[in-house]
Amino acid sequence: MLSPVISVPQPVNELRATVFPNPAADGSLLEVDIPATGRLVIDLVSINGQQLATVYSGNAVRGKHRISLRDKIYNLASGTYLLRVATVHRTIPVKLVIP
């Protein structure tokens, strides 16, 4: 028996981000959907919260953006990391796995 799938609409003003492919590869990208034009900061942090690098810091316009992670992840040891994606109104973590 099949169950109906209920689609819950996402709020239009929600900050979203994802890494693909993940586990990361040489050409991994971070896709960020920004709800409003403004300041955007993306930091690479260890699972313990230590800031390792700033991936991006500046102003960004509303909408979807793709950011290459190639030069930020090439020398990382295998393990789990976080990308801390922050706007003025919200900060979200994005899990990044280095095989």
C-alpha positions as CSV (number, residue, x, y, z in Angstrom):
1,M,0.0,0.0,0.0
2,L,1.3,3.5,-0.9
3,S,1.1,6.4,1.5
4,P,0.5,9.9,0.1
5,V,3.4,12.2,0.1
6,I,2.8,15.5,1.7
7,S,4.8,18.4,0.3
8,V,5.5,21.1,2.8
9,P,6.5,24.4,1.1
10,Q,9.7,25.9,2.3
11,P,9.6,29.5,3.4
12,V,10.8,31.9,0.7
13,N,12.9,33.8,3.1
14,E,14.9,30.8,4.5
15,L,18.7,30.6,4.2
16,R,19.7,27.3,2.6
17,A,23.0,25.7,1.8
18,T,24.3,22.3,0.6
19,V,27.6,20.8,-0.5
20,F,27.8,18.6,-3.5
21,P,29.2,16.1,-4.0
22,N,29.5,15.2,-0.3
23,P,31.8,13.3,0.7
24,A,33.8,16.1,-1.0
25,A,35.7,15.7,-4.2
26,D,38.1,17.9,-6.1
27,G,35.3,19.8,-7.7
28,S,32.9,20.2,-4.8
29,L,30.7,23.2,-4.7
30,L,28.7,24.9,-1.9
31,E,25.3,26.1,-3.2
32,V,23.8,28.8,-1.1
33,D,20.3,30.3,-1.5
34,I,20.2,33.7,0.2
35,P,16.8,35.1,1.0
36,A,17.9,38.8,0.9
37,T,20.8,40.9,-0.4
38,G,23.3,41.6,2.3
39,R,26.4,40.5,4.1
40,L,27.4,36.8,3.7
41,V,30.2,35.1,5.6
42,I,31.1,31.4,5.1
43,D,33.7,29.9,7.4
44,L,35.3,26.4,7.3
45,V,35.4,25.1,10.9
46,S,36.6,21.9,12.5
47,I,34.0,19.6,14.2
48,N,35.4,21.1,17.5
49,G,34.5,24.6,16.3
50,Q,38.0,25.9,15.5
51,Q,37.9,28.3,12.5
52,L,40.2,26.9,9.8
53,A,39.5,29.3,6.9
54,T,37.1,31.9,5.5
55,V,35.6,30.6,2.3
56,Y,33.7,33.9,1.5
57,S,33.2,37.2,3.2
58,G,31.4,40.0,1.5
59,N,28.1,41.2,0.1
60,A,25.9,38.9,-1.9
61,V,22.7,39.5,-3.8
62,R,19.5,37.5,-3.1
63,G,19.2,34.2,-4.9
64,K,21.3,31.1,-5.5
65,H,25.1,31.1,-5.6
66,R,27.7,28.4,-6.2
67,I,31.0,28.7,-4.5
68,S,34.0,26.4,-5.4
69,L,35.5,24.7,-2.4
70,R,38.6,23.4,-4.3
71,D,41.2,25.7,-2.9
72,K,39.8,25.4,0.7
73,I,39.6,21.6,1.0
74,Y,42.6,20.3,-1.0
75,N,44.9,20.0,2.1
76,L,42.4,18.9,4.7
77,A,42.8,15.6,6.5
78,S,40.1,13.0,6.2
79,G,37.3,13.7,8.6
80,T,34.1,15.8,9.2
81,Y,34.1,19.5,9.0
82,L,31.4,22.3,9.0
83,L,30.8,25.2,6.8
84,R,29.3,28.0,8.9
85,V,27.1,30.0,6.5
86,A,26.0,33.3,8.1
87,T,23.9,36.3,7.1
88,V,22.8,39.2,9.3
89,H,19.7,37.3,10.3
90,R,20.7,33.7,10.5
91,T,23.6,31.2,10.7
92,I,23.4,27.6,9.6
93,P,25.9,24.8,9.7
94,V,26.6,22.6,6.6
95,K,28.3,19.2,7.1
96,L,31.3,18.6,4.9
97,V,33.0,15.1,4.8
98,I,36.5,14.7,3.5
99,P,37.1,11.0,2.5
